[in-house]
Amino acid sequence: MQSSILTSAGYRKDVNPNNGSDFSLEELQDIVGGYIEIVRLSSTQLMVINEEGKIHNLPINTNATLLYIMATGRKDTIVGDVLICETNKIK
């Protein structure tokens, strides 16, 4: 699976870690624009979101929200840009 950024504007961009194997904390913070929170979507897939996104009134990310609801069965709203990646891409 390719790692992807899902933007709140509705775009998807494939990305790779700078070191070729796993994302650094700095890379993750740059992607989400602040402190990170990791949300498990499945045993092999994660979503990295901005931990304070709702506090900072980031825009709703419709695609990430739908993915979250489908994967977890829980209703919540995901805001801001997010990273979707395999669990082994974050250490």
Protein Blocks (a to p, Z undefined) as FASTA:
>chain_A
ZZddddfkopacddddfklmaccfklmmmmnopacddddfbfkbccdddfklmmnopacd
fklmmmmmmmnopacddedjdddddfklpZZ
